[in-house]
Amino acid sequence: MATDTLKNSTGAGGASAVRRLLLDNGALSALVVLVVAMSLLSGDFLTAQNLLNVGVQAAVTAILAFGVTFVIVSAGIDLSVGSVAALSATVLAWMATSEGVPVWLAVVLAVVTGVACGLVNGALVSYGKLPPFIATLAMLSVGRGLSLVISQGSPIAFPGSVSRLGDTLGGRLPVPVIVMVVMGLVTAVILGRTYLGRSMYAIGGNEEAARLSGLRVKRQKVAVYALSGLFAAVAGIVLASRLASAQPQAAQGYELDAIAAVVIGGASLSGGVGKASGTFIGALILAVLRNGLNLLSVSAFWQQVVIGVVIALAVLLDTVRRRAGATTAAAGTSGPGGSGRKGAQAVTYTIAAVLVAAVIGAVSLWNSGSSGGGTRVGLSVSTLNNPFFVQLKEGAQAEARARGIDLTVTDAQNDASQQANQIQNFTGEGMSSVIVNPVDSDAAGPSVRSANTADIPVIAADRGVNKADIATLIASDNVAGGKQAAKALAEKLGGKGRIVILQGTAGTSASRERGQGFAEGITAYPGIKVVAKQPADFDRTKGLDVMTNLLQANSGVNGVFAENDEMALGAIKALGAKAGTSVSVVGFDGTPDGLKAVEAGTLHASVAQQPKELGRLAVRNAIEAAQGRKIASTVKVPVKVVTAKNIGDFS
């Protein structure tokens, strides 16, 4: 009987070995499959430069995710890490520049800021009895708000000595990758070799049992959230170093990426399961996905769909693994067979490394010389959620088709870090030239300098790039446009009135420049008083909500300046019958919907920039630069104020 049982179990074990291997190492298997797929689909994926790009692009998410791993293992959640990262970086930049604090002390204060935010989260959860979701959601808002208050909504230049964290060692090895690896090792040691790490697993497995066993659960939870805040601060410093500036709106949505990386890496949201290596693999999967999809010119909107599907599949795999009885040993646990499991893990990782190396070699031979010739241009647009930039893209694509060139368009979604990644990907692909419509002029500088080093000409569209070389700037003057808007509104009001201003996304170049121009222009009309100004993020819905609130707080308003047409259209909706009668509204961009409103009389005027023409000129000059021809350093697209009187002449 014993012999029969042994034979059966051995046979079953042999038959299910592959299945068990895949179930127990789902994230690693997924990463290997992704690398193979991307390598076959794109000849640019397995270049040394692009693989380094993947590492750099994974760094910030991975560091945030390492901190979140502690929280999830202990059955918590932390939604605040993105905001805490931005706040810590802003504190560092503000202290070192505006306040004259020594850089080393500013770094310490930035880390202390992150730890303090984590301590507050932990105290609210442990002693305030708030659900982790609510406590960290509150800190998400507080951290972002403080970042905007300290910076006044504008990016702050990062100290040069700290900005080296975004550079490379020896011109090859990126420092962010080194920091990521170090923080990963620290995470592994804490989880596997410390009392605090074992406490996390115990609390996540069964909090009541942990308390009855003598663990000081409340104190341990506070320490766990403090660690998460510390890791968020490090991630914020690394991110700001890459962008050479502290962006108050940086790392928005990164908390979701961090949680996704932990879950994809095999951790359970119910707690008690998770490890540093799994989180690292999860972060790499997200980075490989985004990098590969960018190389394949997949829309950023579809990228979100793909990543969502991957997260769902990861959780499904976790469920299947549990039902199949797959064992995921917590780091640092011991017991019968523990050394055997570690040995099996080592064998698994060795096999995976050999497989990846074999794939890299085979695909490199397969794709050798496959990149081909021809003019290839990359265009990184700040956002495609705005009709102005959609028209810019359409103009660029029309010109590319007419010229017979390959144009790859990516959407930065108003995220300066994501745009930096996209420009790096273009550089790694060896594009003939790159067009960038910067989210922020300062933040685009470091990645554009990388393109400069690779001798790839860069064309700036609509907004310039600071501290980097560009072949030309294709733009209209936002400051001059703001002044024209002020003049148009003031003349409509007869030089007297009470007005409100709807500002764009805080910290963006367009918002700063248009606001500056309007402020300078309106000073010529002392009879006009600006009674309120609030950001509505270039969004129509937010324009509606903000305008509704401002009308409640301010009586007698008879003029509105919105820094783009989308917000102006939202304001018109809030004004109702007053729009175009007792209240005059002026917008910016000359979008199709904006021009329809001008024609209808609800929008008094729009400063039109002709975005399609801007896109066409950008591609035209990108081709010229790629072919080594001399082009003008600045190309101006005509701007004019469109009103009901001249809308028939506007094209």
C-alpha angles and dihedrals in degrees: 000000000000090000093050091049092050092050093049094048091047092050092047090048092052093047093050099039095103092042091050092047092053093045094049093045102033096142093049091047090050091050092052091048091049093050090050093047096047091046091054094044098046128035089201096059100081098047115122092241093053094048088054088049089055090052093049092046091050094048102084094041091047094050091049090046093052088059092045089051090069091053097045093046087056090051095256136113133222118202095167102071095098093052092043089053091053092045094050092050091047091051090052095049094043094048094046097045113024098030099036094231115161110265095240091053091046089054090051091049091050091053090045088052091056093047091047091053089050092049090053090050091049093047092050091050099041104034102017091049091223117153109256090240092058097040095051093040087058091049089049089061096040094049094049092046093050090048090055093044094051094045095037086231095297130108116257120218112249121234110265094231092056093041088070086079085075093052133077136260113239090356092287118057111069114228093219088062091052091050090049092053092047092050089047091054090048089052092050092050093048093048097042107029109032138076090235091055093051088047090056092056091046094050092045092048096050120343095192092050089049091053093048089049090063101262115144092231098180094053091045091053092051089052091049094054091044089056090050090052091049092052090047090054091052090048091050092052092049092048094049090047090057090051095040088228141066107247114201089209094046123127095022108166093009090117088067092050090050093051090045091053091052093048094044087051090063104265119141120232088216089065138239097083130080142092139198095246091054092050090049091052090047091054090048091051091055092046093047090048094051094041094047094044089050090052089050091050093240114166116259088234091059089045089064090051092051093048090049090053091049091053091050091049090049092055090045090052089051089054092048090048092053093047091049089053094244110170120227106186116212114242112267096018119135137195142105111340093011094122089046091055091049090050091050090049091052091051090048094052091045091052090048091051091050091048093050091047090050092049092049092051095045096045092045088058091043093051098038108134092001096118090081131189133280130095113300119185127188121206121194110192119198092228139344092201089086123075091221093062092040087059090047089054092047092051091049093049092048091053092046091053091048091051095043096236133138111252121187114196124197131182118224091191091219090298113129092198093053089049090052088054091050093051090048089052091051089051092049090050090055096238116193089232139346131224116202127189096192124226084204127004095222097044093052091057102085096048092045089052088057088056088048089055089052090051092243112146114233125208118200115213124201093339132046129238119236126220095008138086118258127182092222143339116234106195151116118240109265092189092051090046090053090053091050090051091052091051093048093050095043093050091049089053093046093243095296133086151084116273140180128210125218107206128205128236108323113254098016119129094233093054093047095047097044091046091049092051093048092047091051093046097048093055087077088068109059091176091069118083125197102218098178144359127188135167118252096175097240087288127133096214093048089046088057094048097043093046091050090053094046092052089054092053100039126050126199096030110162102164139048131189115194119188091225138019094250092063090042090056090050090051091050089054090051092048094050112179091002092069109103093004115059095000124049119207127198122192137182135233105039095241119178093256090046092053090049088055090050089051090048091051097238092105112051096201146343127204099231120209102178097233095188090057089048090055092048093050091047092056092042092054092042089059092048091050092048090054091052096248122146115255134181116271091230131027116190122208110210115256126198139169109248118208135162088271097061105022090105089062095049119101 
